[in-house]
Amino acid sequence: MSNSDPSPYFSVVIPTYNRARQVAAAVASVLDQEFADFEIIVVDDGSTDDTRSVLAEIKDHRFFYQGKENGERGAARNYGARLARGRYINYFDSDDLMYPIHLRHAMEMIRSWDEPEFFHLGYDFKTTDGNVVRVINNFDDGISTRVLFDNVLSCNGVFVRHDIAMQFPFEENRVLASAEDWELWIRLLSRFKLYYSNQVTTSVVGHDQRSIFTIKPEKVIQRDTFMIECLHKDAHVMKTFGSRFAKFRAERFTFWMLCLTQSGRKKEVMTTAIRAIMVYPLILISRRFLASIRKTLFSL
């Protein structure tokens, strides 16, 4: 990667760990873009499979491979962002795919919105055999509040202006793994308007090795506790979302209840339910709270 080369419009930063075949497909989908002014930076976060040799077969001057010691996705994304030369950074997951219009549509929206700090495009979910099972393209101006309670943003669909990405990196603590993007989005939302387009430009590819499906309840609780602490310390977050923060905490407790219910840990479900009610009494009528209680009681 030469600093003397003209800066590209986009830097696509792809962290990866032991996903040689998937990351090769992700890179191929970037190289197939209709808008060609980009660079791809794959940050190999200490893979032990044949990721390096597989990616060595890619011959394109816009593609760059960077290996590093394992440090989880937040650290890998930050590492790639520091190398990035593009006007906007798109943090892309190594097991997902871009449609050919992704970068072209992003460029058109940037010009339309006069270079916003960050924005998000629509996406869908696909099975590994290519069937679309869900489409997320219903964003509206209530998106900021919605994201506080539910991370509906796909990392693939988020573009961050380079100067903003340098000011606001991902939290690198491993404890936050699988929610490091959500924590960053909330910090950005407390400072900037989130622009959005409902044009579907990427696919999240479902498979049983995605971290969201393999994380244990203990890790979820540890992760969310750390996230709550991080956000609570941020003055901008508390100024913007302070009145809703109790509900945010209680919503995380209901997610713990769901995880604990699925693990058959009934006593901990009830203890966590009490904590949720003490923080935000109206959580009693939330769907996830009631579903966890119902499942726990009926399985006694």
Summary of the structure (lengths in Angstrom):
residues: 300
radius of gyration: 19.9
end to end distance: 60.5
largest distance: 67.4
contacts: 975
relative contact order: 0.11
helix: 50%
strand: 19%
